[in-house]
Amino acid sequence: MKNLKLVAGMLLLSLGINAQTSPKLWYTFDEAGVVDKSGNGYNGELKGSAAIRSFGNKSVLYTGVDKGYVDMGEKVGDLIGSLNNFTVSCLIYVPQANKMNQNGNFFATFSNSDNIIADPAGYAFLSPRVSGYTITKTDYRDETQVRTDSPIPTGVWTLMTYTQSGTTGTLYIDGEEIKKDASVSLKLKDLGKTKHNWIGRSCYTGDVYMDNVYLDEFRVYDKALTPAQIKKTLYSAVSDYRAQKEPAFRWEAKGNPVVTHKYTADAASMVYNDTLWIFAGEDYAGGQSYYKMHNWVVFSTTDMKTFTEHPVPLRDSDFKWSSPNAWASHVVEKDGKFYFYTSSNTTGIGVAVATRPEGPYKDALGKPLLTNKDCYASTHSWACIDPAVFIDDDGQAWIFWGNSQCYYAKLKDNMIEIDGPVMHIDFPDFAFTEAPWVHKKDGKYYLTYASQFPEKIAYAMSDNINGPWEAKGILNEIAGNSNTNHQAISEFKGQWYFIYHNGAMQSDGSSYSRSVCIDYLHYNEDGTLKKIQMTSDSVDRID
Ligand code: FUB
């Protein structure tokens, strides 16, 4: 028996875990679920959209996007109510797509109430949003906080650890001390046996859940680990996590807008391999006074309801010559390569190329494809924007673009050079503002574009790509709470879709924090287009 204990002790020591530093609660979120690996039986339950997921070769907790959290159970209250000195630690991965700008986002909650405003009975929480620890015996008016008030980094696995020894609370990020406070008089045990013990949920009913976050190695110790122990026992695992690739983010659209986890505008659609791809610019969150966009995003769907977001395909900084603006773009496929045409506000239209639709894309020219000099009928600085590329049935590619004036030209077979003169289209009836898009059906060409300001989408038809274009009127009205509504049109699995943006998601962001929506495009028997019905339901799932 003595020998057995010695061998076990040596084994634990070789793993960097001596008996004195073994956790009292330890979740590793493997296939078995939320099982307490400490052996103390504090097994938890997955709730809402929370799930055990793979992250590269790791098995981790994923909170999902629909009120996902872990209920650690009331029994954990026995542990919390006994803790004088303690350590709470967790590995957290917050995807870059997350905003984390609202109250909530608690990765650990130990509370005496599930509705603190109604029943201010005390809690402690840890939050990656404010990088910190908070404890109170009542509610927010009486909190003791050890925090920096800045979020932990996104897009990288980060170790967040809080220790308390006597009245000294210390916060560590990646094993480095970032905040210390010697006057934290409340201990976890002062809360008593906490009734609600959660991972990913706040005890304030108005707070958001910690959506779309990955966690692993959730541990509670009954002592304050030393910095050396934190480094050796907890932080040493981080490099292995950082070697893993973030899984694609998936969600179910609940209606319009179809993208709600970030702000997106100026969608361009492309059908490739039975998949609809949507490329858009990413708008900043509310309170903006102008377009602030520094990267493009890419989503794919095969059923119009389930979407996958792929890593950022292209940023304005990928074009060394460009002003820092990720304005409207258009992506097309030719001969197995994908060409991403972009606007940069004042410095021209660029083109980047990739071998897969989701990228990553690389500047193909090291200089703009088109500049203001090509926009001979314009004098303002943002004339050379909003490229739209159309490849005709004979394989000839055309590029349309412009603000206030609509230009077009042939593209060479290599897709990265203009072939021949730049031409210009007059729209006497419905003035052209921007956002041209060309598509073809049953031999007819359709040129849709934004008209006036705030913008409506107008359209013209022709039998020839070179015109003349016959004005047909307004296709889409002003889209709620946004001056622009930049459209894309695609046929996918036998149905035509109209993809645009509005400002529905956040009132103070309006025209500068926009959201991509999808509705149906229908044709009349004579080939003209029926007016778009903008809906809050969006379109149906394709079975
Ligand atoms: O998003 C910036 C600009 O606003 C686009 O290039 C225009 O089409 C308009 O939507």
Residues whose N, C-alpha, C, O or C-beta is under 5 A from the ligand:
A	BS01	FUB	D266 Y291 W327 A328 I385 D386 E434 A435 T484 H486
